[in-house]
Structures are given as C-alpha cells and as structure tokens.
Amino acid sequence: MLKIRRAAERGRASFGWLDSRHTFSFGHYYDPEHMGYSALRVINDDTVRAGAGFDTHGHKDMEIISYVLEGEIAHKDSAGNIKRLPAGEFQLMSAGKGIYHSEFNASQQDTLKFLQIWIQPDQLGGEPGYQQKDFGQREGLTPVITPDGENGTLSIKQDARLSQLILAAGESLILTQQAGRRFYLHQIKGQLTVEGEILSPGDGLKVDHQPELIVSNQGDVSVTALVFDLP
C-alpha cells in the first residue's frame, strides 16, 4: 500500500521569524488523519529568519533528529552541549528523563532551513544523549540512524532506521521491506519516482505491505530523500 502526503496538504505555522510546514499534527495544527506513522511522530519543515530561533524549552522521552538543509543551527542544551550544526549534518538528541535546549539560526544574514523530526522511543527515562555527524553525499542508500549505532551510524532508542537516499540522474534502486515493517519517505530535493508516482520536495509517502519498492530518478538533476524504516 502506498499513500502520498503532498507538500501543499501539510499544516502550516507562521510567526514572522518562523515558517513551518507540519507533515503530522503539531502545535496548533491538528488533523486526526495525520497523527504520525508508527513511531514517527513529527516532521516539521522549518524556515528560520536570520538571528532568530527557538528559545530554551524542554523535552522528555523523545528522540529528536535535526537535519540542516541550508544554513547552520546554533545548539545549546542543559547537558552542557554547545554545538554548531551546518548544512548536511544530522543531529540526534535523546531527551531521556528530561533535557532543555535552544536552537537558533547561527547567521545574522542568512536564512536557516532544517527538518525537525521526532521519533517516539521504545524505552523511557535514562540520561539524555547527544550525537552529531556528517554522512556526506554518497549516492545510493546511506544508513544514518540505527538501533545499535552499527557501522558508525547514530544510535536511537527505537527499532527504527533512517537512511539518506541520493540518486543521480537516470539511477534507480530497489528498497526491500521486511514483513511487518513500514517505510516512510520524505522528499527533499528533485523529483523521485516511486512505483510510477512522482514525489516532489516536501511530499511524503507511506509504504506498507510492499516487499519491494522501486525508486528512480528520471530527471536530469540529483535527487535526495529520507527513508524511514519503522516497526
């Protein structure tokens, strides 16, 4: 089963300093048909004005992923982490029993664009954790987040995996889905063709009961997407 969530159908929040598109219900946006997918709870597509950002706020029992598309995040948290997260890097903050943090656009001139992703953990409490890494721009499917941090990936408290998909023009790939698993694809750059359907930036795709999924780039520019493998 394939079900597309088009970019234009997402919820929206606009506060002047922030313009955010919500794939799933979040904040003041509520849609009972889009409350999340498996353990995937939030995908917010955020655009932050220069010098602005999210003041210190708290989280508990949530795995929070940030992926910067343009610009750089200035991160600070109550565990003592003071970091910069540039475009192309992934950050995974495990909130555990509780953590406070702030996220600001590190630039006073340029706009920040990033994806904020929440995944519900399968274990509660514990000490907060922080991980950050650049996985490059390798073509194909590059694992980024796994339950056990295998092969240098970031480690998440859930039986979930996140991979970066990059296809050059004319390239294709077959994704294999294990029985009982679900995929969610979030399109970032270019147009990805999935079983004859075209995904444009901001589009999402739920995939269930599909042992093999053919994804291809039929355009003339590189394509980038995120692929979630969920319980």
Sine and cosine of phi, psi and omega as CSV:
sin_phi,cos_phi,sin_psi,cos_psi,sin_omega,cos_omega
0.00,0.00,0.77,-0.64,0.05,-1.00
-0.88,-0.47,0.73,-0.68,0.03,-1.00
-0.68,-0.73,0.88,-0.48,-0.08,-1.00
-1.00,-0.06,0.67,-0.74,0.13,-0.99
-0.91,-0.42,0.97,-0.25,-0.07,-1.00
-0.96,0.29,0.51,-0.86,-0.04,-1.00
-0.82,0.57,-0.66,0.75,-0.06,-1.00
-0.94,0.35,-0.28,0.96,-0.02,-1.00
-1.00,0.07,-0.17,0.99,-0.06,-1.00
-0.93,0.36,0.36,-0.93,0.12,-0.99
-0.95,0.32,0.28,-0.96,-0.03,-1.00
-0.64,-0.77,0.63,-0.78,0.13,-0.99
-0.77,-0.63,0.75,-0.66,-0.01,-1.00
-0.73,-0.69,0.86,-0.52,-0.05,-1.00
-0.83,-0.56,0.33,0.94,-0.04,-1.00
1.00,0.06,-0.91,0.42,0.01,-1.00
-0.98,0.17,-0.32,0.95,-0.06,-1.00
-0.71,-0.70,0.74,-0.67,0.19,-0.98
-0.85,-0.53,0.86,-0.51,-0.11,-0.99
-0.76,-0.65,0.70,-0.72,0.10,-1.00
-0.94,-0.33,0.79,-0.62,-0.10,-0.99
-0.96,-0.29,0.89,-0.46,0.08,-1.00
-0.93,0.37,-0.62,0.79,0.00,-1.00
-0.85,-0.53,0.27,-0.96,0.00,-1.00
-0.80,0.60,0.72,-0.70,-0.07,-1.00
-0.29,-0.96,0.68,-0.73,0.04,-1.00
0.85,0.52,-0.80,-0.59,-0.01,-1.00
-0.99,0.16,-0.13,0.99,0.01,-1.00
-1.00,-0.03,0.85,-0.53,0.00,-1.00
-0.73,-0.68,0.81,-0.59,0.06,-1.00
-0.62,-0.78,0.94,-0.33,-0.06,-1.00
-0.87,0.50,-0.31,0.95,0.03,-1.00
-0.99,0.13,-0.20,0.98,-0.06,-1.00
-0.67,-0.74,0.97,0.26,-0.02,-1.00
-0.98,-0.21,-0.03,1.00,-0.08,-1.00
0.69,-0.72,-0.04,-1.00,0.01,-1.00
-0.54,-0.84,0.92,-0.38,-0.13,-0.99
0.82,0.58,-0.77,-0.64,-0.01,-1.00
-0.99,0.13,-0.12,0.99,0.01,-1.00
-0.98,0.20,0.90,-0.44,-0.12,-0.99
-0.96,-0.29,-0.56,0.83,-0.11,-0.99
-0.63,-0.77,0.72,-0.70,0.33,-0.94
-0.73,-0.69,0.97,-0.26,0.05,-1.00
-0.95,-0.30,0.79,-0.62,0.01,-1.00
-0.99,-0.15,0.99,-0.13,-0.20,-0.98
-0.97,-0.23,0.71,-0.71,0.15,-0.99
-0.88,-0.48,0.86,-0.51,-0.12,-0.99
-0.89,-0.46,0.77,-0.64,0.01,-1.00
-0.89,0.45,0.46,-0.89,0.01,-1.00
-0.80,0.60,0.74,-0.67,0.07,-1.00
0.98,0.20,-0.12,0.99,-0.05,-1.00
-0.99,-0.16,0.10,-1.00,0.03,-1.00
0.19,-0.98,-0.18,-0.98,-0.05,-1.00
-1.00,-0.07,0.90,-0.45,0.04,-1.00
-0.91,0.42,0.19,-0.98,-0.05,-1.00
-0.82,0.57,0.79,-0.61,-0.01,-1.00
-0.50,-0.87,0.27,-0.96,-0.13,-0.99
-0.95,-0.32,0.41,-0.91,0.11,-0.99
-0.65,-0.76,0.42,-0.91,0.05,-1.00
-0.54,-0.84,0.67,-0.74,0.08,-1.00
0.77,0.64,0.84,0.54,0.06,-1.00
-0.47,-0.88,0.63,-0.78,0.12,-0.99
-0.99,-0.12,0.90,-0.44,-0.17,-0.99
-0.91,-0.41,0.88,-0.48,-0.05,-1.00
-0.94,-0.35,0.73,-0.68,0.14,-0.99
-0.87,-0.50,0.69,-0.72,0.04,-1.00
-0.73,-0.68,0.90,-0.43,-0.11,-0.99
-1.00,0.08,0.80,-0.60,0.03,-1.00
-1.00,-0.08,-0.66,0.75,0.04,-1.00
-0.58,-0.82,0.65,-0.76,0.06,-1.00
1.00,0.00,-0.46,-0.89,-0.09,-1.00
-0.46,-0.89,0.69,-0.73,0.05,-1.00
-1.00,-0.08,0.69,-0.72,0.20,-0.98
-0.98,-0.17,0.92,-0.40,-0.09,-1.00
-0.94,-0.34,0.65,-0.76,0.10,-1.00
-0.56,-0.83,0.71,-0.71,-0.01,-1.00
-0.66,-0.75,0.19,-0.98,-0.09,-1.00
-0.96,0.28,-0.12,0.99,0.09,-1.00
-1.00,0.04,0.01,1.00,0.05,-1.00
0.99,-0.11,0.09,1.00,0.02,-1.00
-0.99,0.13,0.83,-0.55,0.11,-0.99
-0.83,-0.56,0.96,-0.29,-0.19,-0.98
-0.73,-0.69,0.34,-0.94,0.21,-0.98
-0.92,-0.40,0.70,-0.71,-0.02,-1.00
-0.85,-0.53,0.99,-0.16,-0.04,-1.00
-0.99,0.13,0.17,-0.99,0.01,-1.00
-0.83,0.56,0.69,-0.73,0.04,-1.00
1.00,-0.09,-0.18,0.98,-0.03,-1.00
-0.99,-0.15,0.46,-0.89,0.05,-1.00
-0.95,-0.31,0.65,-0.76,0.08,-1.00
-0.83,-0.56,0.70,-0.72,0.08,-1.00
-0.80,-0.60,0.90,-0.43,0.05,-1.00
-0.93,-0.37,0.89,-0.46,0.08,-1.00
-1.00,0.00,0.91,-0.41,-0.10,-1.00
-0.95,0.32,-0.50,0.86,0.04,-1.00
0.82,0.57,-0.70,-0.71,-0.06,-1.00
-0.96,0.27,-0.10,1.00,0.08,-1.00
0.59,-0.81,0.70,-0.71,0.03,-1.00
-0.47,-0.88,0.51,-0.86,0.09,-1.00
-0.92,-0.39,0.62,-0.78,0.04,-1.00
-0.46,-0.89,0.25,-0.97,0.11,-0.99
-0.76,-0.66,0.49,-0.87,0.03,-1.00
-0.70,-0.72,0.86,-0.51,-0.01,-1.00
-0.79,-0.61,0.44,-0.90,0.19,-0.98
-0.92,0.38,0.88,-0.47,-0.08,-1.00
-0.95,0.32,-0.22,0.97,-0.04,-1.00
-0.98,-0.20,0.58,-0.82,0.10,-0.99
-1.00,-0.08,0.00,1.00,-0.02,-1.00
-0.84,-0.54,-0.59,0.81,-0.18,-0.98
-0.97,-0.25,0.47,-0.88,0.05,-1.00
-0.97,0.23,0.57,-0.82,0.09,-1.00
-0.96,-0.27,0.75,-0.66,0.10,-0.99
-0.80,-0.60,0.80,-0.60,0.02,-1.00
-0.44,-0.90,0.34,-0.94,0.08,-1.00
-0.99,-0.15,0.77,-0.64,0.11,-0.99
-0.95,-0.31,0.86,-0.52,-0.14,-0.99
-0.81,-0.59,0.75,-0.66,0.06,-1.00
-0.89,-0.45,0.72,-0.69,0.11,-0.99
-0.82,-0.58,0.77,-0.64,0.00,-1.00
-0.95,0.31,0.76,-0.65,-0.02,-1.00
-0.98,0.22,0.31,-0.95,0.08,-1.00
-0.98,-0.19,0.14,0.99,0.10,-0.99
-0.61,-0.79,0.74,-0.68,-0.10,-1.00
-0.98,-0.18,0.37,-0.93,0.03,-1.00
0.96,0.29,-0.38,-0.92,-0.03,-1.00
1.00,0.08,0.19,-0.98,0.00,-1.00
-0.96,0.29,0.59,-0.81,0.08,-1.00
-0.89,0.45,0.42,-0.91,0.01,-1.00
-0.68,-0.73,0.43,-0.91,0.00,-1.00
-0.69,-0.72,0.75,-0.66,0.05,-1.00
-0.65,-0.76,0.52,-0.85,-0.02,-1.00
-0.45,-0.89,0.68,-0.73,-0.02,-1.00
-0.30,-0.95,0.53,-0.85,0.14,-0.99
-0.98,-0.18,0.86,-0.50,-0.02,-1.00
-0.99,-0.15,0.18,0.98,0.06,-1.00
0.96,0.28,-0.21,-0.98,-0.05,-1.00
-0.82,-0.58,0.73,0.69,0.00,-1.00
-0.95,0.33,0.62,-0.78,0.03,-1.00
-0.96,0.28,0.48,-0.88,-0.03,-1.00
0.98,-0.18,-0.40,-0.92,-0.03,-1.00
-0.96,-0.26,0.91,-0.42,-0.04,-1.00
-0.94,-0.34,0.92,-0.39,0.06,-1.00
-0.88,0.48,0.70,-0.72,-0.03,-1.00
-0.88,-0.47,-0.70,0.71,-0.05,-1.00
-0.74,-0.67,0.74,-0.67,0.02,-1.00
-0.64,-0.77,0.27,-0.96,-0.01,-1.00
-0.90,0.44,-0.53,0.85,-0.08,-1.00
-0.92,-0.40,0.14,0.99,0.03,-1.00
0.92,0.39,0.49,0.87,-0.07,-1.00
-0.90,0.43,0.56,-0.83,0.09,-1.00
0.81,0.59,0.62,0.79,0.08,-1.00
0.99,0.15,0.17,0.99,0.05,-1.00
-0.98,0.21,0.25,-0.97,0.11,-0.99
-0.98,0.22,0.57,-0.82,-0.11,-0.99
-0.98,-0.20,0.79,-0.61,-0.06,-1.00
-0.90,-0.44,0.51,-0.86,0.02,-1.00
-1.00,0.04,0.88,0.48,0.01,-1.00
-0.18,-0.98,0.46,-0.89,0.07,-1.00
-0.99,0.14,0.89,0.45,-0.05,-1.00
-0.70,-0.71,0.46,-0.89,0.01,-1.00
-0.73,-0.69,0.60,-0.80,0.07,-1.00
-0.82,-0.57,0.75,-0.66,0.04,-1.00
-0.79,-0.61,0.47,-0.88,0.10,-0.99
-0.99,-0.13,0.81,-0.58,0.01,-1.00
-0.95,-0.31,0.85,-0.53,0.07,-1.00
-0.78,-0.63,0.82,-0.57,0.02,-1.00
-0.82,-0.58,0.78,-0.63,0.12,-0.99
-0.96,0.27,0.25,-0.97,0.00,-1.00
-0.82,0.58,0.75,-0.66,0.04,-1.00
0.99,0.10,-0.07,1.00,-0.04,-1.00
-1.00,0.02,0.41,-0.91,0.05,-1.00
-0.60,-0.80,0.25,-0.97,-0.06,-1.00
-0.45,-0.90,0.51,-0.86,0.08,-1.00
-0.95,-0.33,0.85,-0.53,0.08,-1.00
-1.00,-0.09,0.77,-0.64,-0.01,-1.00
-0.97,-0.24,0.83,-0.56,-0.03,-1.00
-0.97,-0.25,0.84,-0.54,0.03,-1.00
-0.96,0.29,0.46,-0.89,0.01,-1.00
-0.85,0.53,0.70,-0.71,0.02,-1.00
0.99,0.10,-0.04,1.00,0.01,-1.00
-0.99,-0.17,0.26,-0.97,0.06,-1.00
-0.74,-0.68,0.52,-0.85,0.12,-0.99
-0.94,-0.35,0.52,-0.85,0.25,-0.97
-0.73,-0.68,0.81,-0.59,0.03,-1.00
-0.95,-0.30,0.75,-0.67,0.11,-0.99
-0.88,-0.48,0.87,-0.49,-0.07,-1.00
-0.99,0.12,0.72,-0.69,-0.05,-1.00
-0.93,-0.38,-0.77,0.64,-0.12,-0.99
-0.66,-0.75,0.66,-0.75,0.03,-1.00
0.96,0.28,-0.19,-0.98,-0.01,-1.00
-0.87,-0.49,0.84,-0.55,-0.02,-1.00
-0.97,-0.25,0.78,-0.63,0.05,-1.00
-0.99,-0.11,0.84,-0.55,-0.03,-1.00
-0.83,-0.56,0.94,-0.34,0.00,-1.00
0.75,0.66,0.66,0.75,0.05,-1.00
1.00,0.01,-0.22,0.98,0.04,-1.00
-1.00,-0.06,0.62,-0.79,-0.02,-1.00
-0.97,-0.23,0.81,-0.58,0.08,-1.00
-0.97,-0.23,0.78,-0.63,0.06,-1.00
-0.96,-0.29,0.22,-0.98,-0.05,-1.00
-0.80,0.60,0.75,-0.66,-0.02,-1.00
1.00,-0.06,-0.29,0.96,0.04,-1.00
-0.95,0.31,0.47,-0.88,0.08,-1.00
-0.78,-0.62,0.40,-0.92,-0.03,-1.00
-0.64,-0.77,0.85,-0.52,0.14,-0.99
-1.00,0.04,0.70,-0.71,-0.02,-1.00
-0.75,-0.66,0.88,-0.48,-0.01,-1.00
-0.68,-0.73,0.62,-0.78,0.01,-1.00
0.82,0.57,0.75,0.66,-0.01,-1.00
-0.73,-0.68,1.00,0.00,-0.10,-0.99
-0.82,0.57,-0.61,0.79,0.05,-1.00
-0.75,-0.66,0.66,-0.75,-0.02,-1.00
-0.78,-0.62,0.88,-0.48,0.01,-1.00
-1.00,-0.04,0.86,-0.50,0.05,-1.00
-0.89,-0.45,0.65,-0.76,-0.05,-1.00
-0.52,-0.85,0.37,-0.93,0.07,-1.00
-0.93,-0.36,0.97,-0.23,-0.01,-1.00
-0.99,-0.13,0.14,0.99,0.04,-1.00
-0.99,-0.11,-0.26,-0.96,-0.05,-1.00
-0.90,-0.44,0.19,0.98,0.09,-1.00
-0.79,-0.61,0.35,-0.94,0.00,-1.00
-0.89,0.46,0.52,-0.85,-0.02,-1.00
-0.89,-0.45,0.67,-0.74,0.07,-1.00
-0.77,-0.64,0.71,-0.71,0.05,-1.00
-0.54,-0.84,0.29,-0.96,0.15,-0.99
-0.96,-0.29,0.65,-0.76,0.00,-1.00
-0.85,-0.53,0.89,-0.46,0.05,-1.00
-0.99,-0.16,0.78,-0.63,0.09,-1.00
-0.95,-0.32,0.93,-0.37,-0.24,-0.97
-0.86,-0.52,0.44,-0.90,0.03,-1.00
-0.95,0.30,0.00,0.00,0.00,0.00
